[in-house]
Amino acid sequence: MIGRIVPDGIAAAELFEDPPGLRPHPQEEPLVARAVEKRRREFAGARHCARQAMRTLGVDPAPVLRGEMGDPVWPRGVVGSLTHCDGYRGAVLGYSLQIRSLGIDAEPHDVLPDGVLPAVSLEPEREWLASAGDDLHWDRLLFCAKEATYKAWFPLTKRWLGFEDAHITFERDTTSDVVTGTFHSRLLVPGDTLDGQPLTGFDGRWLIADGLVLTAITVR
């Protein structure tokens, strides 16, 4: 599924259930030594996908450790992104000579819990949601796009990005045989520069299928 919303040349891998006996890589084990079993399964599944994607790229499978702010640390020459939710684990990877950053997120296609939307959205976004219709859980898609935005932003800036720091707008692809489309994340805080130009936003794609919401941003 995630492969449908990332460009050619990006290696993608995903799981819809955890293989029996799946465990973290020995070097990753200390990162989740005190975690509850659910968290351990999510962690191990997403990193299992990452190593599958490494194989697809022709990179030797390696542990995915954490940086100082909890970000995944990738092998030299590789950029990537991880995600997990109930019923899904996924990873996408690309060569750093071709791709600057990747950000993906997966969420259940369901309404956000009470009280979450005001904490993760801007007033113009909520106004748009009120008129967007109820055929899709657009609030969950908004949250998913914000998560992908942060994951794409952090490797470029090494800075935190709050939910209030990006304004998301959506377009729906009415020509597709699946529920999909594009989104734009307009940054409301100064970013770094890319090729001498200020970083002002990201373009991404989204997909809703099989009870899941997926978003992906690729920065070249």
Residue pairs with C-beta under 8 A, 6 or more apart in sequence:
1 14
1 90
1 207
1 209
1 210
1 212
1 214
2 12
2 14
2 90
2 92
2 104
2 106
2 207
2 214
2 216
3 10
3 12
4 178
4 180
4 207
5 180
5 204
5 205
5 206
5 207
5 214
5 215
5 216
6 12
6 92
6 102
6 104
6 205
6 216
6 218
7 218
9 94
9 95
9 98
10 92
10 93
10 94
10 99
10 102
10 218
11 53
11 54
11 56
11 57
11 92
11 93
11 94
12 53
12 56
12 90
12 91
12 92
13 49
13 50
13 52
13 53
13 56
13 90
13 91
14 49
14 88
14 89
14 90
14 91
15 45
15 48
15 49
15 88
15 89
15 90
16 87
16 88
17 87
18 41
18 44
18 45
18 89
19 48
22 41
22 44
22 45
22 48
23 29
23 44
24 31
24 32
24 40
24 43
24 44
24 47
25 47
25 51
25 63
25 64
26 63
27 63
27 65
28 43
28 44
28 47
28 63
28 64
28 65
31 43
31 65
31 66
32 39
32 40
32 43
32 44
35 43
42 84
42 89
43 84
45 84
45 89
46 82
46 83
46 84
46 89
46 90
46 91
47 63
47 64
47 82
47 91
48 89
49 82
49 89
49 90
49 91
50 64
50 72
50 80
50 82
50 91
50 93
51 61
51 62
51 64
52 91
53 80
53 91
53 92
53 93
54 60
54 61
54 62
54 75
54 78
54 93
55 61
56 93
57 78
57 93
57 94
57 95
59 75
59 77
59 78
59 93
60 75
62 75
64 72
64 73
64 74
64 82
65 72
65 73
66 72
66 73
67 73
69 154
69 158
69 160
71 154
71 155
72 80
72 81
72 82
74 80
74 93
77 95
77 96
77 97
78 93
78 94
78 95
78 96
79 93
79 94
79 95
79 96
79 99
79 100
79 101
79 102
79 155
80 91
80 92
80 93
80 94
80 102
81 91
81 92
81 102
81 103
81 104
81 148
81 151
81 152
82 90
82 91
82 104
83 89
83 90
83 91
83 104
83 105
83 106
83 147
84 90
84 106
85 106
85 107
85 108
85 212
86 108
87 108
87 211
87 212
88 106
88 212
90 104
90 106
90 214
91 104
92 102
92 104
92 216
93 102
94 102
94 218
98 220
99 218
99 219
99 220
100 155
100 156
100 194
100 219
100 220
101 152
101 153
101 155
101 156
101 217
101 218
101 219
102 151
102 152
102 216
102 217
102 218
102 219
103 147
103 148
103 149
103 150
103 151
103 152
103 153
103 202
103 204
103 215
103 216
103 217
104 148
104 151
104 214
104 215
104 216
104 217
105 144
105 145
105 147
105 148
105 151
105 214
105 215
106 144
106 212
106 213
106 214
107 140
107 143
107 144
107 147
107 212
107 213
108 140
108 211
108 212
108 213
109 136
109 137
109 140
109 208
109 211
109 212
109 213
110 137
110 140
111 137
111 139
111 140
112 120
112 137
112 139
112 140
112 143
116 143
117 126
117 129
117 139
117 142
117 143
118 126
119 163
120 142
120 143
120 146
120 163
121 129
121 139
121 142
121 163
122 164
122 167
124 167
125 142
125 167
125 168
128 169
129 138
129 139
129 142
132 138
132 170
136 179
136 208
137 213
138 170
140 213
141 170
141 206
141 208
141 213
141 215
142 168
142 170
144 206
144 213
144 214
144 215
145 168
145 170
145 183
145 185
145 204
145 206
145 215
146 163
146 166
146 168
146 185
147 215
148 204
148 215
148 216
148 217
149 161
149 166
149 168
149 185
149 202
149 204
149 217
150 161
151 217
152 202
152 204
152 217
152 219
153 159
153 161
153 187
153 191
153 202
154 160
154 161
156 191
156 192
156 194
156 199
156 219
157 191
157 192
157 199
161 187
161 189
164 188
165 187
165 188
165 189
166 185
166 186
166 187
166 188
166 201
167 185
167 186
167 188
168 183
168 184
168 185
168 186
169 183
169 184
169 186
170 181
170 182
170 183
170 206
171 181
171 182
171 183
172 179
172 180
172 181
173 180
173 181
173 182
178 207
178 208
178 209
179 207
179 208
179 209
180 205
180 206
180 207
180 208
181 205
181 206
182 203
182 204
182 205
182 206
183 203
183 204
183 205
183 206
183 215
184 201
184 202
184 203
184 204
185 201
185 202
185 203
185 204
185 217
186 200
186 201
187 199
187 200
187 201
187 202
190 198
191 198
191 199
191 200
192 199
193 199
194 219
202 217
202 219
203 217
204 215
204 216
204 217
204 218
205 215
205 216
206 213
206 214
206 215
206 216
207 213
207 214
207 215
208 214
